[in-house]
Amino acid sequence: MNDAYAHRIAKICVACNSASIRKNPAVLMPFIAERVFGWTPVEITQDWGLRDIKAGQAYSVCNTLTCDDCGLIFLDIRFDDTEMAALYCGYRGDEYNALRDKYEPGYTANNTWRREAGFAHISAVETYIKRHISAPTRVLDWGGDTGINTPFKGQLATHHVFDISSKLLVDGATRVSADEAAGNEYDLVTLMHVLEHVPYPQRTLKEIAAMMGKATVLYIELPYEELVRINEESPGLARQQKRHWHEHINFFSREAIVRLLKTCGLRAVDISTEQGFGYSVLCRLGH
């Protein structure tokens, strides 16, 4: 199998399918390791009686991979559907927050805004989108959580949300399955801060592309990770600096975005970082 979502441990680039990848050792953050795999840090002591293993704190090991062709930096472990459900079902709910506070004290207290107000830049997103299309009336928010961050919400005839969580949606939004979404027509599909989390971004984009019509526009928003930004010309240096992995398992360069879209039968209409909230990408079907 030669596609990027055929591997449990990545052997090729998950954006462009290149086999030219390099690796450096890293650790999986304890919160992720426990929530996904049930693995917890452990202290190896002399009492263990291990002849060839040194005493010390043991964490879950992994590798940081970098694609020589497109510059994507990514975690070698590719979570399966069950593991993704373990990580994201009940996302930022009480159980999630309690475990995260255990490993990252103060996380919940410092992130209450996420539950209350959503993103502060949605009006800027709407302005950006309207530079290229008229205001949409039928929107699918893929990976949209409660729908609180859906652009143009409150102005839509159709506000659909596809998400693996089971949270209550905002007023006016309707939850749909992937099959139900495929049976609808949309002016706009939004994919905001999703691709950095998913193990197989090609699979996600191909599923969305299959339900898009010729007039449908896909808006993608991704973090412009600081590690990528300061090492844009030196991805090898970025790989060496990336020694831990958390929820974001894919760090995209501009070239990685372009190649990923092309691999999935999509073309970029515009890619911008001028808004200051990461990459803003508008795309349509076709190369």
N, C-alpha and C positions, 0 to 999 in steps of 0.2 A: 504494500500500500504506500502511495507516495503523496497523499494529501496531508495537510497539516493537522487535521483532526483525527488521524489514524493512530496517534501515538499517545501512550500514557505518560511517558517521559519524553519530552520533545527531542526529536532527532533532526528536524528541519525547522526553518523559520515559520511561525504560525501566521505571519503576515504575507510573505511572498513565496514561500515554499523552497527557498534556497537551502541547500545543504551546507553552505559555507558559514558555519556558526562556530563561535569560540566560547569557552566557559571558564568561570572562576568559582571557587567554592563560596558558599554563603549559608545562612541559617534561615529557617522558616520561623517567623515570630511565634512565640508560645501561644498567644491567643488563637492564631490561625490553626496551629498544630493541634491544640486541644479541641477546638470547635469542629474541625473537619475530621480529624483522625482519632481523637481521644488520646493523643500523646501529650505527656506533660514533661517538663524539664526534670532531670534527676541528677542527684549528686552521687558520683561514683567514689566510694571510699575504699580504703585498704581492706575493710571488712568483707568486701565483695570477693576477695581472693582471686582477682583476675591477674594472671601472670603478665600478659602483654598489653593490657589496657591501662593507661595512666589515670590516676585519680583526678577528679575535677568535676565541674558542672557540665552536664551533657544536654545539648539542645538538638532539635531536629535539623539535620543537614540537608542541603539542596545545592543547586548550582545556578549562578547567574549566567545567562546566555546572551550573546550579541550576534546579530546577523551582519556579516561583512557586506552584504549587498544592499540592504535597505536601512540598516542602523537600528532596527528594533532591539530593545533590551527587554528580556523576559525571563520569567521563572521557568526552570526545566519541568517542574511538576505540573501536569495538566489535570485538574480535578474533574471527576466524572459527575454525572447529574445528581447522584445521591449525595456526594460530597458538597456540591454547590448548594443543594437544598439545606444541608446541615449548616452551612455557613450563613446563608441569606434568608432562610425562612424565619420570620419573626425579627427581621432586621431592625436593629436599634430598639427592640422591645426590652422588657425587663430582664429576661434571661440573658439576652445578648449583652446588654449593658453591664450586668453584674459580673459576667465572666471577663469582659473587657476591662472593667475597673479593677478586677483582681490583678491583671497583668500591667495595666496602664492606669494607675491611680489618677482620678480626676477626669477621666474621659467623659463620663456622663455629664458632670457639672459644666464642662467646657463646651459641650455640644448640644445644649438644650435648644438652640436656635434652629437646629435641623428639624426638630419635631414641630416647632411652632410656626415659623414663618417661611420656611423654604429658602430658595435661592433669592438673593437680592437683585440679581442682574437680568431677570426675565424680560423686563421691558426693553433692555438693550438687545436681547436675543430677538424679540419681536421686530425691532427696528432693523436689525441685520437681515432677517428673513424677508422683510417687506422691500428690501432693496432689490430683490430678485424675483419675487412673486407677489401677487395681490394677497390680501389677508385671507387665509384659508378658513373654510367652514367645517371640514371633515378632517379630524386629526387623530392619529394613533400614536400614543406615547408608549414606546417599547422600553420595558424596564423602568416604567414611570412611577413606581412606588404607589403613593396615594393619589397621584395626579396633581399634587400641589404645585409642581414645577412645570406643568404643561404650558407651553406658550399659547397665548390667546384663550386660555380657559375663561369661561364665563361669557365668551362671545361665539361659541361653537354650536352648530347644529348636531354634530357628532363628536363626542369626546370619549374615545376609547383608551383603555389602559391595559397593557399586557405586562404582568409582573409575576414573579414566582412567590412573592409574599402574599399574605392573606389579609392585609390591613384594610380598614374601612377607607373608601375613597371619598374625595372631596365632592361636594354637591355638583351635580351635572355630569360627573364622570361615570362610565360604565366599564366594568371589568370584562375582558374578553379573553378567550383562549387563543392560541396561535391559529388553530383551525378556523375559529370564528372570525378572526382578523383577516384571514386569507379570503374569506367570502365577502369582504366589504371593499369599497373603493374609498381612497383617501386622497386629499389634496396634499397633505403633509404627514410624514412619519418622522417622529423625533426619537433620537437615540442619544440621550444625554448622560454622560458619565457612566457608560455601560461597558464599552469595549476594553477599557483598562482592567475590568474585573473578570471577564469571561475567558475560559480556557481555550476556546476555539473561535476566535473572532470571525474567521471565514464562514463557519457554519451559521453564526448569527446573521451576518450580512447577506448570505445567500438565501436564508429563509425570508428575510425582509424583502430582498430584491424580487423574489418569486411572487410576492403579493403586490408589487408596485405596478402601476400603469405608466404609460408614456408621459402623462402629465404630472405624476406624483413626484414630489421633491422630498428627499431625505435630508434632515438636518442632524448632523452628528456633532456632539461636543465632547472633547477629550481634554484632560489636563496636559498642559505643556510643562512636563515635569522639570524641576530645576536641574536635576542631574543631566537631562537631555539638553536643556537650554545652554548650560555653561560648558558642555562638552560636545556641541554640535559637530565640530570638525574632528573630534577625537573619541569615537564611540568605544574604542578599546580602553581608554582611560576611565570612561563612565562604567564599563563593565567591572573594572578593578575596584572602583569605589562602591559599587552596589553590593553590600555584604549582608543585607537582610531583606526579607520579603514579607509584605503584609497583604492587604486586600487588593492593592493594585499589582497585578501580576504581568502587565504589559506596559512598557514605557515607549510611546510612539515618537518617532521622528517624522518630519514632514514627508520624507521619501517613503517611509513605511506606510503612511496613510495612503499615499498615491498608489503604491503597489498593491496594497490590500484591496482597495476599491477596484482596481483593474482585475485582480484575481477573481473578484466576485461579480463581475459584469456591470460595474458601476463606473461613472466618470465624475470627477470633481468639477463642479461649476465654479466653486470658490473655496479657497482655504485661507483662513486669516487668523492671526494672533493679535490683531490690533485692538480687539475689544478688551483685552487684559484678563479674560477669565479662561484662558486655555486656547486650544484649537477650536475654531468654528468652521465647520465643513458643510457645504451644501453640495448635494450630488443628485444625479439622475441616472436612469438606466443607460447602458451603452458605454463604449470605450472612448 
